[in-house]
Amino acid sequence: MKILSTIILCLTLMLQGMSQCSPDSTIITPGAHPDTLADGFVGQSYSDTVTFVSPADTFIFGFNALVDSALITSVIGLPQGLSYTCLNANCATYNTYTGANYLYNCFEVSGIPTSVATNQTISVVYIAWISTFIGPTSITDTLELVISVQCPLPSPAFTETITTTTVAFTDGTANTPTSWLWDFGDGNTSTQQNPTHNYAVAGTYTVCLTATNSCGTDSVCKSVVTTCPIPDALFSF
């Protein structure tokens, strides 16, 4: 019996640890919050939490009645690659009848979005079960949220290793670049990812890297200073 109790306790703790979100109990406005979720980016990990607030009582059939529970039945319209996970397995929150004014629940929207979405509407469908003089009564309603998923432009960056007038450039562009265009500032260019360039004359050059990915193009420029080779002193006698 002791072993069984230990197993049940461990399972309970595991299930509690699997909760994907925590509702914001400071919110006292019924509905789903925030009504506009954080922006996501195609191909990048995403996570945001929605707090669901239901009043603990409501006016129905001419009487004030207690809301026994509020159940989120579905979240419709999430961008491709995203899904939702509720605080508990059945997405429900229950009235504890301790005088609280609100019932709180939450769900986490997470995943890796695979397509662009601009101000896409998400519909949160829920059922509130209410105790009335004719027995339990349910009310179904829908709340609307908005989410956008952007396509991330490349974020070009590079480093350089200078050996007198020879410069080795190393690409550090983020967001999966697919092509590169280097302008070495002396009239020469390259489409290699990590080119090495020999300058004919020592000096200061403005080097620009333009990177492209499936979402578009962006550029970065910076100054590179090359120096004259140190001559080798040779003599004979």
N, C-alpha and C positions, 0 to 999 in steps of 0.2 A: 504493500500500500504506500509505503514511504517512497519507493522507487517511482510508482505511478504519479504521485504528487510532485516529485521532482521533475519528471518529464513534462507534466502539464505546466509547471512553473516556467521551465525553460522555453517551451513552445510559446507561452504567453509573452515572455520577454523578447523572443525572436520576432513575434508578430508586431510588438510595440516598436521594436527597432526598425522594422520595415516600413513604418509610416513615412510617407514621402513628403509630408508638408506639416506645417503648424499654423493654425488659423490665427489671425490678428484679432484678439479679443478687445482691443481698444476701439475698434470700429463699431459705431452704434447706429449706422444707417443700414436698413434692410437692403439686401441685394447682393451682387457679386462685385468684389473689389480686388484690384483696380478694374475700371471698365475699359481701359486701354492697356494691353500687356506690353512688356518690353519688346523692342524690336529684335528680331532674329536675323541671322545671316546664313545664306545657303552654304551647306557643307560644314557648318560649325555647330558645336554642341550648344543646346539651348535649354534653359530652365527658368520658369517663373511660377509663382504661387498665387492662386486665387482664393480669397477668403469669401465664404458664403455665409451671409447673416440672415436669419429668419426671426421675426418677432416670436416671443414665447406665447402670445395670445393674439387673437384677432376677432373682429366683429363679423358675425355670420348669423343669418336667420333672425336678425334683430337682437342678438345676444352676444355678450363677450365670452369667447370660448378659448380653452387652452389648445395650443398646438402641441400635439404629443410627439411628433417627429417630422423631420424634413429630409427628403430623400432626393439626391441628385440622380436622375435616371439616365441621362446622356449628356454628352458634350459634342455638339455637331458643328462641323465646318472647320476643324483644325487644318492648318496647312499640311501638305504631304510631308511625311517624316516625323510628325509630332503626334503624341498621344497624351492621355491624361491618367493620373493615378490619384485615387482619393485617399483621405486620411485613414479610412478603414475599408474593409472588404466590400461592404454593401453601400458605401457612399451615403450613409445616413447619420443624422445627429438626433439625439433623443432629449426630450424634456426631463430634467431631473426633479422638477416641481419643488425647487428650493427658493423660488421667488426671483430667479434670474429673468431679466427682461428680453434676452435674446438667446437663440440657439446658434452655435457656431460650427461650421464645417469648412473644409478646404479641399482643393485638389491641385496637384502640380502638373503643369504642362511641360513636357520635356521631350528630348529627342534631337535628331539632326535634320533640320528642314532641307528638302531637296528641290524646292521650287520657290520662285519669287511670289510674294503675296502683298498686295497694297491695300491697307485698311480692310482686311478680310473680316467679315462678321462671324463670330462664334456664338452659337446658341446653346445656352445652358438650360436644360429642361429639368424641372424638379416637381415633386409632389409633396404637399404638406398634409399630414393626417391630423384631423381636429376632432376633439371630443365635443359632441353636441347632444341635445336632449333626445334626438332620434337615433343616436348611435354614432360610431366613427364615420367621419365624412372626409373625403379627400378633395383637395384643390390642386390642379395642375397649372403651372405657369412657366413662362420662358423668359430668361434674362439674356441680354445681348452684350457681348464683349467685342473688342476690336484688336486685331493683331496684324503686324506687318513683318514680312520677311524680305530683307534686302539681299542683293547680289554683291558680295564684297569685291571692290576693286583691288588690284594688286597694290601692295604697299612697298614701293621700290626702296632699296637700300643697298649699299655696297661698301666694301673696305678695299684698301689698296696697299700693296707692298712696293716701296720705291727703292730701286737700286740705280742711283744716278739718273740717267735719262730713260731707263727701262722701268715700266710700271706694270705689275701684275694685279689685275682687278678681280675681286671675288664677289659674286652676287649674293645678296642677303635678302632678296625680295620675299615678302610673305604673301599668303593667299594664292598659292599655286599658279605662279606665272607660267606661261606657255611659250613666250617669245621675248627677246630682249633686243634693244637697239642702243648701242653705245655711241656717243659723240665725244671724242677725245679732246675737243677744243682746239685742234690744230688742222681741221679740215678732213680728218680721217674718222671713219666709223667702223663698227663691227656688230654682227648679230650673234656672236658667240655668247654663251652664258658667262663664262669666266675668261675673258681675253687677256692677253699680254700685249702691251703696246710700247714701241720704241719711239721716243721723241727725237727729232733731228736736232733740236736746240733746247738747252736747259731754260727753265722759266716757270711761270705760274700759268696753269691752264684750267679752264672751267670744264669739268667733265660731267656729262649728263647721261643718266640711264633712264630709258623709257621701257617700262615693262607692261606686258599685255597678258590678260587671262580671259576666261570666257565671259567675264562681266564688263570688261572695258580696259582702259589704259590709264596709266599715271606715270609721272616722271619725278626725278630728284636730281639736283645738281650740286656739286661742291668743287672747291678749288683743290688742285693737286700741284705741288711744287716739286719740280725736278731740279737736279743739280749737275754740274759738270763733272765728268769723271776726273779723278785725281791722276795727274800724269805720273808715269813711272820714270823715276830719275835713273838714267843709264849713261854711263860714260866708259871710255876705254883709254888706255895709255900704253 
